Amino acid sequence: MAVSRRPVALALCVFLSLCRAGAQHGPACAKWCPPNSVCVSGTACRCKLGFSPPDKLITSPTGTCDDINECAAPLKVSCGKFADCENTEGSYYCTCSPGYELESGGKNFSNESENTCRGKSRNS
C-alpha cells in the first residue's frame, strides 16, 4: 500500500511560508508597531523623523505616530521672504508666494537659505 506524501509536503510548505512571514520584522521585533514607526525591540517602537512623539519609545499597541506640522508654531519653519511653507506627511517644503518664482525656475526648496524667490517678470 503506497503512502501519500502530499499532506506532509503541503504542511511543510505552509510551515516554511509562515516562518518567512514572521521573519520580516526579525525575531525580537514588536509586530504591533504603528504606521510611520520603526521597531527598536520586541516591546518598543520609535516614530520616524517627521512624526511625533519623536523622542519617546512607544511600548503599547495603542500608541500612534502623528505627523508633525513643521509649518505651524512652535516649529514654524522659515522659508524666508515671499515664500510659503507647505506641510506634507512626515515632512514639508517651501514654495514661492503667488506672484513670485525661484530664480532657477524650480518649484520647491527646503529652507530660507535656499530661497531665491523674486517677482515674476511680465513676460513669464
Phi, psi and chi 1 to 4 in degrees:
 res  aa     phi    psi   chi1   chi2   chi3   chi4
   1 MET       -  124.7 -179.3  163.8  154.4      -
   2 ALA   -83.2  135.6      -      -      -      -
   3 VAL   -96.2  129.5  176.8      -      -      -
   4 SER   -76.6  133.5  173.6      -      -      -
   5 ARG   -99.8   -1.3  -67.9 -174.4 -178.3 -172.8
   6 ARG   -59.6  -47.3  -80.4 -166.6  172.7  156.8
   7 PRO   -60.4  -36.8  -23.4   31.8      -      -
   8 VAL   -67.6  -44.9  173.5      -      -      -
   9 ALA   -64.1  -41.2      -      -      -      -
  10 LEU   -64.0  -45.0  179.0   61.7      -      -
  11 ALA   -61.3  -39.9      -      -      -      -
  12 LEU   -65.0  -42.5 -178.3   59.8      -      -
  13 CYS   -60.9  -45.9  -78.2      -      -      -
  14 VAL   -61.9  -45.7  169.3      -      -      -
  15 PHE   -59.2  -47.6  174.5   75.5      -      -
  16 LEU   -65.4  -36.7  -68.4  173.9      -      -
  17 SER   -64.4  -43.3  -65.9      -      -      -
  18 LEU   -66.0  -38.2  -69.8  174.2      -      -
  19 CYS   -62.6  -43.8  -72.5      -      -      -
  20 ARG   -65.5  -38.5  -96.1 -173.3 -100.8  123.7
  21 ALA   -64.1  -40.2      -      -      -      -
  22 GLY   -71.3  -25.4      -      -      -      -
  23 ALA   -77.7   -8.6      -      -      -      -
  24 GLN   -60.7  -34.3  -68.7  174.9   -3.4      -
  25 HIS   -96.6   -4.6  -66.1  -70.4      -      -
  26 GLY    85.4  157.3      -      -      -      -
  27 PRO   -68.0  -29.1   22.8  -30.4      -      -
  28 ALA  -113.9   53.3      -      -      -      -
  29 CYS  -130.7  135.1 -167.7      -      -      -
  30 ALA   -66.8  120.9      -      -      -      -
  31 LYS   -79.9   -9.3  -67.3  179.2  179.5   25.2
  32 TRP   -97.9   10.2   48.1 -100.0      -      -
  33 CYS   -54.0  137.6  -71.0      -      -      -
  34 PRO   -72.7  164.6   26.2  -32.3      -      -
  35 PRO   -55.8  149.6  -24.0   33.3      -      -
  36 ASN    67.1   30.1  -56.0  -49.8      -      -
  37 SER  -134.3  167.6   71.9      -      -      -
  38 VAL  -124.9  146.9  -67.3      -      -      -
  39 CYS   -77.6  136.0  174.8      -      -      -
  40 VAL  -115.5  -15.8  -65.9      -      -      -
  41 SER  -167.1 -175.2   73.5      -      -      -
  42 GLY   -71.5  -10.5      -      -      -      -
  43 THR  -130.8    8.2   59.4      -      -      -
  44 ALA  -149.4  151.2      -      -      -      -
  45 CYS  -133.1  161.6  -47.3      -      -      -
  46 ARG  -134.2  138.0 -175.7 -179.6  -50.7  -81.8
  47 CYS   -66.4  144.6  -66.6      -      -      -
  48 LYS   -69.4  162.6  -67.5  179.3 -180.0  176.9
  49 LEU   -56.1  133.5 -171.6   64.6      -      -
  50 GLY    96.3   -1.5      -      -      -      -
  51 PHE  -128.1  149.9  -63.9   89.4      -      -
  52 SER  -114.5  152.2   71.2      -      -      -
  53 PRO   -82.9  121.3   28.5  -31.5      -      -
  54 PRO   -73.9  -25.3   27.3  -33.4      -      -
  55 ASP  -108.9    3.8   54.5  -11.5      -      -
  56 LYS  -112.4  147.2  -66.7 -177.0 -176.1  170.1
  57 LEU   -81.7  140.7  -70.7  178.3      -      -
  58 ILE   -96.5  121.4  -62.5  170.9      -      -
  59 THR  -120.1   15.7   57.3      -      -      -
  60 SER  -135.4  142.4  166.1      -      -      -
  61 PRO   -62.7  -13.9  -21.6   30.9      -      -
  62 THR   -90.1   -2.8   59.1      -      -      -
  63 GLY   -68.0  153.9      -      -      -      -
  64 THR  -133.6  158.9   60.8      -      -      -
  65 CYS  -118.6  110.6  -67.8      -      -      -
  66 ASP  -101.9  145.9  -58.8  -48.4      -      -
  67 ASP   -59.3  135.8  177.1   52.0      -      -
  68 ILE   -91.7  126.5  -64.7  172.0      -      -
  69 ASN   -86.2   96.3 -175.2  -14.8      -      -
  70 GLU   -66.6  -15.4  -66.4   85.6   -4.7      -
  71 CYS   -89.2   -8.0  -60.4      -      -      -
  72 ALA  -108.0  159.1      -      -      -      -
  73 ALA   -62.3  148.1      -      -      -      -
  74 PRO   -86.8  -11.1   33.3  -35.3      -      -
  75 LEU   -72.4  -53.0  -64.2  178.0      -      -
  76 LYS    34.1   80.3 -172.0  104.6  171.7  107.3
  77 VAL   -57.6  137.8  170.1      -      -      -
  78 SER   -95.3  118.3  175.3      -      -      -
  79 CYS   -94.4   -9.0  -68.2      -      -      -
  80 GLY    94.3 -171.9      -      -      -      -
  81 LYS   -66.3  143.8  -78.9 -175.1  158.8 -176.1
  82 PHE    57.4   34.3  -45.5  120.2      -      -
  83 ALA  -140.4  156.1      -      -      -      -
  84 ASP  -126.8  147.0  -58.1  -54.8      -      -
  85 CYS   -94.2  134.6 -177.7      -      -      -
  86 GLU  -119.0  116.3  -59.4  -72.0  -27.2      -
  87 ASN   -77.4  141.7 -171.9   57.2      -      -
  88 THR  -129.5  170.9   62.7      -      -      -
  89 GLU   -64.4  105.4 -173.5   77.3    8.3      -
  90 GLY    85.5    2.9      -      -      -      -
  91 SER  -161.0 -159.1 -168.3      -      -      -
  92 TYR  -164.8  170.1   72.9   94.5      -      -
  93 TYR  -152.5  163.9   61.9   91.3      -      -
  94 CYS  -109.7  147.6  -60.1      -      -      -
  95 THR  -135.5  156.3   59.3      -      -      -
  96 CYS   -72.1  144.7  -66.5      -      -      -
  97 SER   -64.4  159.2  -60.5      -      -      -
  98 PRO   -53.8  134.6  -27.5   36.1      -      -
  99 GLY    93.5   -2.9      -      -      -      -
 100 TYR  -126.4  157.9  -65.6   85.6      -      -
 101 GLU  -146.5  156.6   62.1 -171.7   -1.9      -
 102 LEU   -71.8  141.4  -73.9  171.5      -      -
 103 GLU   -56.2  -33.8  -74.0 -178.8   10.0      -
 104 SER   -73.6  -15.6   67.0      -      -      -
 105 GLY    88.6   -4.3      -      -      -      -
 106 GLY   -67.4  174.1      -      -      -      -
 107 LYS  -106.4  -36.4  -60.1  -70.5 -178.7 -160.6
 108 ASN  -128.7  158.0  -55.8  -31.4      -      -
 109 PHE  -148.6  170.8   54.6   99.9      -      -
 110 SER   -96.5  -29.9  -61.2      -      -      -
 111 ASN  -163.0  178.9   56.4   50.1      -      -
 112 GLU   -58.2  -35.5 -172.7  171.5    5.1      -
 113 SER   -67.1  -19.4   68.4      -      -      -
 114 GLU   -96.9    0.5  -63.6  177.0    5.9      -
 115 ASN   -74.1  119.3 -179.5  -21.0      -      -
 116 THR  -127.5   32.1   58.5      -      -      -
 117 CYS   -63.7  134.2  -64.6      -      -      -
 118 ARG  -141.9  161.1   62.6 -179.5  176.5  156.7
 119 GLY   -60.8  138.0      -      -      -      -
 120 LYS   -67.0  140.7  -74.2 -176.0  178.8  179.7
 121 SER   -75.9  153.9   63.8      -      -      -
 122 ARG   -66.7  -18.3  -65.6 -178.7 -171.2 -118.3
 123 ASN   -84.6   -8.1  -63.4  -23.9      -      -
 124 SER   -76.9      -  -64.7      -      -      -
